[in-house]
Amino acid sequence: MNTQIDFMGKRKIAAAISILLLLASVVSLGFKGLQLGLDFTGGTLVEVEYETAPDLAEVRAQLLDQGYEKLVVQNFGADTSVLVRLSQGFNDQVGNEVAQALAASGEAVQLKRAEFVGAQVGEELREQGGLGLLLALGIVMLYVAVRFQYKFSIGAVGALIHDVIIVLGIFSILGWDFDLTVLAALLAVIGYSLNDTIVVSDRIRENFRKVRKSTPPEIVNLSLNQTLSRTLVTSLTTLLVLLALYFVGGEMINGFAKALLIGVFVGTYSSIYVASNVLLAMGVTAEDLIVPVKEEGEEALDDGRP
């Protein structure tokens, strides 16, 4: 694919879009927070089966009338299967109590399972997950700085932070459950976005060394156009797999698929605009990437001779 798209000509517009998305995400995360799943908060999960598909709003209202608070009601697989998430502690009778409360309306309700996730386990997983994200970002920054140059590392890590915050912000704004599968998806997003950014950075470094009479924005544009076909093919093939997981993968990996779908879109965008934008903002030049060659006179000085 031989394209001549002026990506960097629109870099100010792209920067404005990124800033708006980041602000919206940070505000939502700060005021609304994440809808943490049972993996993180602890509580009780009850699954019941109806003979006919119930109205989820009515199911929720019935439980609220019975004194249950901070609950989530959703379908699980079939329309007749209902999953109830409760923040209260678990006991041997909680499943039967929920089923009886729902059956009080005259519907035939069958208890299928009742499970408990301890809050202490959730707190430990939350801390380890956060440390895992920070460790991944630190290693990425070190790797890119050693392989390329420190300006590239700041651009790469900036793109990864951009991707993670926006994915988290979308989950916060839409009120989607954040559980361990979503945390795993965030780590996968970091790997996916980094892979794309490394490919683009490698081409930028190569072109800075080969093309001597072009400006930095022109060299970045050339590099982005040369890698565009690879970026699009990778993104499209990944999206096909994730769409299959989202639609037919079942409830257990639904959050994982949603987070990665968003991450692929945001990661593709950031590898084109965010990392390259940061690189140009830091004033990258050909001198940053050319390995200095010692002359004979310099070697003589190194030998200690005048």
Residue frames relative to the residue before (quaternion, step in Angstrom):
aa qw qx qy qz dx dy dz
M 1.0000 0.0000 0.0000 0.0000 0.00 0.00 0.00
N 0.1018 -0.8072 0.5812 0.0159 3.59 -0.51 1.21
T 0.0864 0.8173 -0.5591 0.1091 3.59 -0.01 1.30
Q 0.1920 -0.7575 0.6130 0.1165 3.53 -1.29 0.44
I 0.1719 0.8052 -0.5411 0.1713 3.56 0.74 1.08
D 0.3476 -0.7391 0.5427 0.1958 3.56 -0.90 0.98
F 0.1278 -0.8311 0.5390 0.0489 3.57 0.33 1.27
M 0.7314 0.4505 -0.2508 0.4462 3.56 0.76 -1.03
G 0.5389 0.6041 -0.4078 0.4224 3.58 1.22 -0.23
K 0.7238 0.3740 -0.2156 0.5383 3.57 1.26 -0.48
R 0.3488 0.7874 -0.4697 0.1940 3.58 1.21 0.22
K 0.6221 0.5312 -0.3608 0.4479 3.63 1.07 -0.55
I 0.6289 0.5103 -0.3297 0.4852 3.59 1.06 -0.74
A 0.6506 0.5124 -0.3124 0.4654 3.57 0.97 -0.89
A 0.6411 0.5217 -0.3265 0.4585 3.59 1.00 -0.81
A 0.6414 0.5203 -0.3216 0.4631 3.59 1.01 -0.80
I 0.6401 0.5159 -0.3205 0.4705 3.60 1.00 -0.84
S 0.6617 0.5069 -0.3087 0.4581 3.59 0.91 -0.91
I 0.6515 0.5172 -0.3170 0.4556 3.58 0.93 -0.85
L 0.6535 0.5088 -0.3135 0.4645 3.59 0.96 -0.85
L 0.6637 0.4968 -0.3050 0.4686 3.59 0.94 -0.88
L 0.6579 0.5044 -0.3098 0.4657 3.58 0.98 -0.82
L 0.6478 0.5140 -0.3200 0.4624 3.60 0.96 -0.83
A 0.6541 0.5056 -0.3134 0.4672 3.57 0.93 -0.90
S 0.6612 0.5091 -0.3054 0.4586 3.58 0.98 -0.85
V 0.6781 0.4907 -0.2982 0.4589 3.59 0.86 -0.95
V 0.6447 0.5160 -0.3245 0.4614 3.61 0.96 -0.83
S 0.6704 0.4903 -0.3011 0.4684 3.59 0.91 -0.90
L 0.6623 0.4988 -0.3062 0.4677 3.58 0.95 -0.85
G 0.6736 0.5104 -0.2938 0.4465 3.57 1.05 -0.78
F 0.7792 0.3431 -0.1758 0.4942 3.58 0.90 -0.90
K 0.7708 0.3375 -0.1770 0.5106 3.59 0.94 -0.84
G 0.2600 -0.7915 0.5098 0.2145 3.55 1.05 -0.77
L 0.5851 -0.5600 0.4525 0.3731 3.53 -1.34 -0.24
Q 0.4244 -0.6543 0.5619 0.2757 3.53 -1.20 0.63
L 0.1642 -0.8433 0.5062 0.0747 3.54 0.25 1.33
G 0.4166 -0.7121 0.5146 0.2336 3.54 -0.99 0.89
L 0.7252 -0.4402 0.3060 0.4320 3.54 -1.31 0.09
D 0.5352 0.6233 -0.4072 0.3992 3.59 1.17 -0.42
F 0.7656 0.3687 -0.1731 0.4979 3.57 1.09 -0.74
T 0.7664 0.3896 -0.2051 0.4678 3.59 0.95 -0.78
G 0.3612 -0.7016 0.5251 0.3187 3.56 1.04 -0.68
G 0.3938 0.7067 -0.5221 0.2700 3.56 -1.16 0.49
T 0.5664 -0.6022 0.4628 0.3200 3.51 -1.30 -0.44
L 0.1397 -0.7610 0.6296 0.0709 3.52 -1.09 0.80
V 0.0318 -0.7983 0.6009 -0.0274 3.57 -0.80 1.09
E 0.1084 -0.7811 0.6125 0.0551 3.58 -0.89 0.94
V 0.0366 -0.7931 0.6078 -0.0141 3.57 -0.87 1.03
E 0.2906 -0.7495 0.5765 0.1464 3.53 -1.26 0.54
Y 0.2093 -0.7648 0.6015 0.0971 3.57 -0.93 1.02
E 0.5411 -0.5929 0.4744 0.3614 3.55 -1.25 0.34
T 0.7717 0.1167 -0.0645 0.6219 3.57 1.10 -0.76
A 0.6320 -0.5617 0.3732 0.3818 3.56 -1.15 0.60
P 0.2683 -0.7886 0.5327 0.1496 3.63 -0.66 1.06
D 0.5044 -0.5799 0.5294 0.3593 3.54 -1.35 0.17
L 0.4156 -0.7466 0.4587 0.2440 3.59 -0.50 1.16
A 0.6120 0.5483 -0.3520 0.4483 3.59 1.08 -0.66
E 0.6588 0.4925 -0.3065 0.4790 3.60 1.02 -0.76
V 0.6157 0.5365 -0.3439 0.4636 3.58 1.04 -0.75
R 0.6559 0.5057 -0.3052 0.4701 3.57 0.93 -0.89
A 0.6594 0.5142 -0.3094 0.4528 3.58 0.93 -0.91
Q 0.6250 0.5415 -0.3367 0.4503 3.61 1.00 -0.77
L 0.6897 0.4770 -0.2838 0.4650 3.57 0.90 -0.91
L 0.6225 0.5275 -0.3382 0.4690 3.58 1.05 -0.73
D 0.6435 0.5241 -0.3156 0.4600 3.60 1.01 -0.80
Q 0.6853 0.4735 -0.2738 0.4809 3.58 1.17 -0.63
G 0.6360 -0.5834 0.3054 0.4023 3.59 1.30 0.16
Y 0.4919 0.6366 -0.4507 0.3869 3.60 1.23 0.13
E 0.1090 -0.8064 0.5808 0.0222 3.59 -0.93 0.95
K 0.8295 0.2038 -0.1623 0.4940 3.55 -1.34 0.38
L 0.3877 0.7212 -0.4817 0.3122 3.54 0.71 1.08
V 0.2269 -0.7319 0.6267 0.1419 3.52 -1.31 0.45
V 0.0890 -0.7861 0.6112 0.0213 3.57 -0.87 1.02
Q 0.1582 0.7891 -0.5769 0.1399 3.57 -0.79 1.00
N 0.5453 -0.5831 0.4787 0.3653 3.54 -1.27 0.37
F 0.1429 -0.7771 0.6088 0.0715 3.52 -1.14 0.66
G 0.8174 -0.0135 -0.0373 0.5748 3.57 -0.14 1.29
A 0.8287 0.0260 0.0266 0.5584 3.60 -0.11 -1.27
D 0.6296 -0.5500 0.3983 0.3774 3.57 -1.27 0.40
T 0.6780 0.4921 -0.2887 0.4635 3.59 1.16 -0.55
S 0.6404 0.4994 -0.3193 0.4884 3.59 1.27 -0.22
V 0.0827 -0.8134 0.5757 -0.0124 3.57 -0.73 1.11
L 0.1928 -0.7687 0.6040 0.0847 3.54 -0.94 0.99
V 0.1027 -0.7914 0.6022 0.0228 3.57 -0.76 1.08
R 0.1331 -0.7822 0.6066 0.0501 3.56 -0.76 1.09
L 0.0747 -0.8090 0.5829 -0.0124 3.56 -0.70 1.13
S 0.4054 -0.7194 0.5075 0.2461 3.57 -1.01 0.78
Q 0.5482 0.6346 -0.3960 0.3742 3.59 1.21 -0.27
G 0.6330 -0.5497 0.3952 0.3754 3.54 -1.28 0.36
F 0.5048 -0.6682 0.4720 0.2755 3.50 -1.28 0.44
N 0.0727 0.7510 -0.6563 0.0005 3.54 -1.25 0.61
D 0.7180 -0.4860 0.2874 0.4071 3.55 -1.26 0.33
Q 0.7426 0.4317 -0.2174 0.4637 3.58 1.12 -0.63
V 0.4564 0.7263 -0.4471 0.2536 3.61 1.19 -0.27
G 0.6377 0.5315 -0.3364 0.4445 3.60 1.00 -0.74
N 0.6743 0.4837 -0.2887 0.4775 3.56 0.92 -0.92
E 0.6310 0.5413 -0.3320 0.4457 3.59 1.04 -0.78
V 0.6559 0.4971 -0.3101 0.4760 3.59 0.96 -0.83
A 0.6549 0.5118 -0.3118 0.4604 3.59 0.94 -0.90
Q 0.6644 0.4957 -0.3043 0.4693 3.61 0.96 -0.83
A 0.6340 0.5305 -0.3335 0.4532 3.58 1.03 -0.77
L 0.6796 0.4691 -0.2863 0.4860 3.59 1.03 -0.75
A 0.6623 0.5092 -0.3044 0.4576 3.60 1.08 -0.71
A 0.5074 0.6698 -0.4168 0.3468 3.60 1.23 -0.30
S 0.6277 0.5409 -0.3351 0.4484 3.60 1.20 -0.42
G 0.6186 -0.5625 0.3406 0.4300 3.59 1.26 -0.08
E 0.5374 0.6165 -0.4038 0.4100 3.57 1.27 -0.08
A 0.4321 -0.6563 0.5473 0.2882 3.57 -1.20 0.55
V 0.0154 0.8145 -0.5738 0.0843 3.57 -0.47 1.25
Q 0.1175 -0.7941 0.5953 0.0345 3.57 -0.88 1.01
L 0.3790 -0.7161 0.5430 0.2205 3.56 -0.86 0.99
K 0.1901 -0.8013 0.5598 0.0919 3.58 -0.78 1.01
R 0.7860 -0.1782 0.1221 0.5793 3.61 0.99 -0.76
A 0.0777 -0.7512 0.6524 0.0633 3.53 -1.34 0.43
E 0.0144 -0.8246 0.5625 -0.0593 3.57 -0.68 1.12
F 0.2423 -0.7682 0.5806 0.1187 3.54 -1.27 0.50
V 0.0769 -0.7529 0.6514 0.0547 3.55 -1.12 0.77
G 0.3770 -0.7664 0.4776 0.2062 3.57 -0.59 1.13
A 0.5524 -0.6310 0.4409 0.3198 3.57 -1.07 0.77
Q 0.6199 0.5511 -0.3503 0.4351 3.60 1.02 -0.71
V 0.6281 0.5150 -0.3249 0.4846 3.58 1.04 -0.77
G 0.6521 0.5282 -0.3111 0.4461 3.57 0.94 -0.89
E 0.6570 0.5112 -0.3098 0.4593 3.59 0.98 -0.88
E 0.6532 0.5136 -0.3086 0.4628 3.58 0.98 -0.84
L 0.6592 0.5009 -0.3051 0.4707 3.57 0.97 -0.86
R 0.6284 0.5439 -0.3356 0.4434 3.59 1.01 -0.78
E 0.6733 0.4921 -0.2965 0.4654 3.57 0.91 -0.91
Q 0.6756 0.4909 -0.2943 0.4648 3.57 0.91 -0.91
G 0.6405 0.5251 -0.3266 0.4554 3.57 1.03 -0.74
G 0.6575 0.5048 -0.3061 0.4682 3.58 0.98 -0.85
L 0.6505 0.5020 -0.3106 0.4779 3.58 1.00 -0.83
G 0.6193 0.5504 -0.3372 0.4470 3.57 1.09 -0.73
L 0.6490 0.5083 -0.3134 0.4714 3.58 0.98 -0.83
L 0.6747 0.4908 -0.3013 0.4616 3.60 0.88 -0.93
L 0.6460 0.5176 -0.3189 0.4616 3.58 0.98 -0.82
A 0.6380 0.5282 -0.3256 0.4560 3.59 0.99 -0.85
L 0.6708 0.4930 -0.3012 0.4650 3.60 0.92 -0.89
G 0.6488 0.5231 -0.3204 0.4503 3.60 1.00 -0.80
I 0.6646 0.4968 -0.3012 0.4699 3.58 0.94 -0.87
V 0.6243 0.5370 -0.3333 0.4592 3.57 1.03 -0.80
M 0.6617 0.5134 -0.3121 0.4484 3.59 0.89 -0.93
L 0.6609 0.5006 -0.3039 0.4693 3.58 0.96 -0.86
Y 0.6562 0.5299 -0.3094 0.4392 3.58 0.92 -0.92
V 0.6956 0.4672 -0.2810 0.4678 3.59 0.84 -1.00
A 0.6277 0.5368 -0.3412 0.4488 3.61 1.01 -0.75
V 0.6802 0.4740 -0.2901 0.4780 3.60 0.99 -0.84
R 0.7153 0.4638 -0.2718 0.4465 3.58 0.87 -0.91
F 0.7931 0.2292 -0.1174 0.5520 3.59 0.98 -0.83
Q 0.6228 -0.4617 0.4111 0.4795 3.55 -0.11 -1.36
Y 0.6517 -0.5731 0.3042 0.3929 3.60 -1.04 0.68
K 0.5952 0.5595 -0.3752 0.4382 3.63 1.10 -0.54
F 0.6292 0.5180 -0.3268 0.4786 3.58 1.07 -0.70
S 0.6505 0.5261 -0.3266 0.4398 3.59 0.99 -0.80
I 0.6444 0.5042 -0.3264 0.4732 3.59 1.00 -0.76
G 0.6497 0.5108 -0.3154 0.4664 3.59 1.00 -0.79
A 0.6667 0.5081 -0.3028 0.4536 3.59 0.95 -0.89
V 0.6921 0.4564 -0.2816 0.4830 3.58 0.86 -0.94
G 0.6015 0.5523 -0.3550 0.4552 3.59 1.08 -0.67
A 0.6491 0.5080 -0.3086 0.4748 3.58 1.03 -0.80
L 0.6613 0.5073 -0.3112 0.4566 3.60 0.97 -0.83
I 0.6438 0.5029 -0.3188 0.4806 3.59 0.97 -0.84
H 0.6043 0.5596 -0.3284 0.4624 3.57 1.06 -0.84
D 0.6888 0.4889 -0.2855 0.4528 3.60 0.85 -0.97
V 0.6769 0.5034 -0.2969 0.4475 3.59 0.87 -0.97
I 0.6717 0.4998 -0.3075 0.4521 3.59 0.88 -0.93
I 0.6731 0.4919 -0.3126 0.4551 3.60 0.92 -0.83
V 0.6290 0.5143 -0.3425 0.4717 3.62 0.98 -0.75
L 0.6593 0.4936 -0.3023 0.4800 3.58 0.94 -0.88
G 0.6473 0.5353 -0.3155 0.4415 3.57 1.00 -0.85
I 0.6504 0.5048 -0.3218 0.4675 3.58 0.97 -0.79
F 0.6364 0.5072 -0.3290 0.4791 3.60 1.00 -0.76
S 0.6561 0.5055 -0.3116 0.4657 3.59 1.03 -0.75
I 0.6741 0.5065 -0.2980 0.4475 3.59 0.85 -0.96
L 0.7495 0.3961 -0.2073 0.4883 3.58 0.92 -0.93
G 0.4316 -0.7368 0.4366 0.2833 3.59 1.25 -0.10
W 0.3349 0.7452 -0.5099 0.2694 3.59 1.09 0.60
D 0.5728 -0.5984 0.4401 0.3468 3.56 -1.16 0.66
F 0.1864 -0.7523 0.6240 0.0996 3.53 -1.05 0.88
D 0.0993 0.8015 -0.5779 0.1176 3.57 -0.42 1.24
L 0.7719 -0.3693 0.2396 0.4587 3.56 -1.27 -0.18
T 0.6152 0.5432 -0.3630 0.4413 3.60 1.05 -0.61
V 0.6432 0.5031 -0.3220 0.4791 3.58 1.07 -0.70
L 0.6162 0.5326 -0.3425 0.4684 3.58 1.05 -0.73
A 0.6363 0.5122 -0.3198 0.4801 3.58 1.01 -0.81
A 0.6353 0.5282 -0.3260 0.4595 3.58 1.03 -0.77
L 0.6189 0.5423 -0.3491 0.4483 3.61 1.03 -0.73
L 0.6482 0.4996 -0.3171 0.4793 3.59 0.99 -0.79
A 0.6393 0.5120 -0.3220 0.4748 3.58 1.08 -0.74
V 0.6103 0.5471 -0.3419 0.4597 3.59 1.08 -0.72
I 0.6237 0.5340 -0.3369 0.4607 3.58 1.00 -0.81
G 0.6799 0.4891 -0.2910 0.4625 3.58 0.90 -0.91
Y 0.6589 0.5101 -0.3109 0.4571 3.58 0.95 -0.89
S 0.6919 0.4805 -0.2844 0.4578 3.57 0.80 -1.01
L 0.6384 0.5281 -0.3304 0.4521 3.58 1.01 -0.81
N 0.6278 0.5463 -0.3399 0.4380 3.59 0.93 -0.85
D 0.6684 0.4921 -0.2914 0.4756 3.57 0.93 -0.92
T 0.6687 0.5107 -0.2995 0.4499 3.58 0.94 -0.92
I 0.6344 0.5340 -0.3324 0.4493 3.60 1.01 -0.79
V 0.6390 0.5265 -0.3283 0.4547 3.59 0.97 -0.85
V 0.6740 0.4821 -0.2917 0.4778 3.58 0.91 -0.93
S 0.6561 0.5185 -0.3147 0.4491 3.61 0.92 -0.89
D 0.6338 0.5355 -0.3316 0.4490 3.57 0.99 -0.79
R 0.6737 0.4783 -0.2945 0.4802 3.58 0.98 -0.83
I 0.6147 0.5371 -0.3477 0.4613 3.61 1.05 -0.70
R 0.6557 0.5044 -0.3122 0.4670 3.59 0.91 -0.89
E 0.6537 0.5198 -0.3112 0.4535 3.58 0.93 -0.89
N 0.7029 0.4657 -0.2750 0.4620 3.59 0.89 -0.91
F 0.5937 0.5495 -0.3717 0.4553 3.60 1.10 -0.56
R 0.6944 0.4642 -0.2753 0.4759 3.58 1.07 -0.68
K 0.7153 0.4465 -0.2487 0.4766 3.60 1.15 -0.61
V 0.7633 0.3288 -0.1674 0.5304 3.60 0.90 -0.95
R 0.1332 -0.8586 0.4940 0.0317 3.56 -0.16 1.29
K 0.7458 0.4416 -0.2287 0.4432 3.62 1.08 -0.58
S 0.5874 0.5640 -0.3766 0.4417 3.60 1.22 0.26
T 0.5227 -0.6209 0.4818 0.3303 3.54 -1.24 0.48
P 0.6737 -0.4966 0.3452 0.4246 3.64 -1.17 0.39
P 0.6605 0.4866 -0.3455 0.4556 3.68 0.84 -0.75
E 0.6438 0.5184 -0.3276 0.4576 3.59 1.03 -0.72
I 0.6546 0.5014 -0.3157 0.4695 3.59 0.98 -0.79
V 0.6394 0.5093 -0.3264 0.4746 3.60 0.99 -0.79
N 0.6339 0.5245 -0.3241 0.4669 3.59 0.99 -0.83
L 0.6435 0.5227 -0.3162 0.4612 3.57 0.92 -0.91
S 0.6745 0.5025 -0.2917 0.4555 3.58 0.91 -0.94
L 0.6590 0.5088 -0.3082 0.4603 3.59 0.95 -0.87
N 0.6595 0.4974 -0.3102 0.4706 3.59 0.97 -0.78
Q 0.6516 0.5196 -0.3174 0.4524 3.59 1.03 -0.74
T 0.7495 0.3722 -0.2097 0.5057 3.61 1.07 -0.66
L 0.4189 0.7483 -0.4484 0.2519 3.61 1.26 -0.11
S 0.6600 0.5138 -0.3269 0.4399 3.59 0.86 -0.90
R 0.6456 0.5075 -0.3199 0.4726 3.59 0.97 -0.82
T 0.6485 0.5266 -0.3149 0.4506 3.60 0.95 -0.87
L 0.6920 0.4825 -0.2816 0.4572 3.58 0.88 -0.96
V 0.6513 0.5112 -0.3230 0.4584 3.60 0.93 -0.85
T 0.6520 0.5133 -0.3114 0.4630 3.59 0.95 -0.88
S 0.6752 0.5002 -0.2944 0.4553 3.57 0.91 -0.94
L 0.6777 0.5010 -0.3004 0.4466 3.59 0.88 -0.91
T 0.6691 0.4838 -0.3117 0.4701 3.60 0.89 -0.82
T 0.6353 0.5131 -0.3283 0.4747 3.59 1.04 -0.71
L 0.6495 0.5278 -0.3141 0.4483 3.57 0.98 -0.84
L 0.6122 0.5533 -0.3543 0.4399 3.60 1.02 -0.73
V 0.6662 0.4882 -0.3006 0.4769 3.58 0.94 -0.87
L 0.6849 0.4926 -0.2932 0.4498 3.59 0.89 -0.92
L 0.6191 0.5296 -0.3486 0.4634 3.59 1.04 -0.65
A 0.6278 0.5182 -0.3317 0.4768 3.57 1.05 -0.75
L 0.6545 0.5008 -0.3134 0.4718 3.60 0.95 -0.82
Y 0.6620 0.5264 -0.3106 0.4339 3.57 0.95 -0.86
F 0.7639 0.4012 -0.2136 0.4581 3.58 0.83 -0.97
V 0.8213 0.1992 -0.0964 0.5258 3.61 0.95 -0.72
G 0.5185 0.6847 -0.3995 0.3206 3.60 1.22 -0.01
G 0.5366 -0.6387 0.4089 0.3700 3.58 1.20 -0.25
E 0.6990 -0.5128 0.3281 0.3752 3.51 -1.34 0.38
M 0.6285 0.5939 -0.3469 0.3632 3.59 0.97 -0.82
I 0.7831 0.2654 -0.1593 0.5394 3.63 1.02 -0.67
N 0.3172 0.7712 -0.4989 0.2363 3.57 1.24 0.34
G 0.6717 0.4963 -0.2959 0.4636 3.58 0.92 -0.91
F 0.6123 0.5502 -0.3326 0.4601 3.57 1.06 -0.80
A 0.6835 0.4860 -0.2877 0.4624 3.58 0.88 -0.98
K 0.6500 0.5194 -0.3211 0.4523 3.61 0.95 -0.86
A 0.6714 0.5008 -0.3053 0.4529 3.57 0.88 -0.93
L 0.6849 0.4715 -0.2943 0.4711 3.59 0.95 -0.81
L 0.5944 0.5521 -0.3706 0.4522 3.61 1.05 -0.64
I 0.6658 0.4720 -0.2955 0.4966 3.56 0.92 -0.91
G 0.6628 0.5367 -0.3044 0.4243 3.57 0.94 -0.91
V 0.6293 0.5298 -0.3400 0.4558 3.59 1.02 -0.73
F 0.6595 0.4955 -0.3093 0.4732 3.59 0.92 -0.89
V 0.7073 0.4550 -0.2678 0.4700 3.57 0.79 -1.03
G 0.6591 0.5222 -0.3115 0.4425 3.60 1.00 -0.81
T 0.6302 0.5167 -0.3315 0.4755 3.58 1.05 -0.73
Y 0.6446 0.5169 -0.3081 0.4716 3.56 1.01 -0.87
S 0.7073 0.4791 -0.2816 0.4369 3.59 0.82 -0.98
S 0.6338 0.5282 -0.3436 0.4485 3.60 1.04 -0.66
I 0.6672 0.4712 -0.2970 0.4946 3.58 1.18 -0.52
Y 0.8293 0.2714 -0.1011 0.4778 3.55 0.76 -1.05
V 0.7257 0.4694 -0.2961 0.4066 3.61 0.63 -1.02
A 0.7023 0.4576 -0.2873 0.4634 3.61 0.69 -1.04
S 0.6811 0.4791 -0.2886 0.4725 3.60 0.91 -0.90
N 0.6236 0.5472 -0.3314 0.4493 3.57 1.06 -0.77
V 0.6577 0.4966 -0.3013 0.4796 3.58 0.95 -0.90
L 0.6227 0.5563 -0.3307 0.4398 3.56 1.01 -0.83
L 0.6940 0.4503 -0.2755 0.4896 3.59 0.88 -0.91
A 0.6269 0.5438 -0.3407 0.4419 3.60 1.02 -0.73
M 0.6922 0.4528 -0.2713 0.4921 3.59 1.13 -0.63
G 0.5009 -0.7127 0.3877 0.3013 3.57 1.31 0.15
V 0.1369 0.8086 -0.5580 0.1266 3.58 0.88 0.88
T 0.0518 -0.7892 0.6119 -0.0007 3.57 -1.03 0.85
A 0.6797 -0.4735 0.3590 0.4299 3.55 -1.32 0.18
E 0.6035 0.5806 -0.3554 0.4152 3.60 1.09 -0.67
D 0.6062 0.5698 -0.3522 0.4287 3.59 1.13 -0.58
L 0.7789 0.3729 -0.1566 0.4793 3.56 1.12 -0.67
I 0.5935 0.5630 -0.3722 0.4384 3.59 1.24 -0.19
V 0.3732 -0.7219 0.5384 0.2227 3.58 -0.80 1.00
P 0.3993 -0.7334 0.4881 0.2540 3.64 -0.62 1.05
V 0.2278 -0.7661 0.5907 0.1106 3.55 -1.04 0.87
K 0.3948 -0.7301 0.5087 0.2288 3.57 -0.81 1.04
E 0.3296 -0.7196 0.5754 0.2060 3.53 -1.07 0.78
E 0.7012 -0.4767 0.3191 0.4234 3.57 -1.29 0.28
G 0.6364 0.5402 -0.3285 0.4419 3.55 1.01 -0.78
E 0.6496 0.5125 -0.3111 0.4675 3.55 1.02 -0.79
E 0.6361 0.5250 -0.3311 0.4584 3.57 1.03 -0.75
A 0.6159 0.5486 -0.3387 0.4527 3.55 1.09 -0.74
L 0.6504 0.5107 -0.3129 0.4671 3.57 0.97 -0.86
D 0.6287 0.5470 -0.3313 0.4425 3.56 1.06 -0.79
D 0.6491 0.5211 -0.3170 0.4546 3.59 1.16 -0.62
G 0.5392 -0.6455 0.3853 0.3797 3.58 1.29 -0.16
R 0.5395 0.6188 -0.4124 0.3949 3.62 1.23 0.07
P 0.5155 -0.6542 0.4487 0.3241 3.65 -0.99 0.69
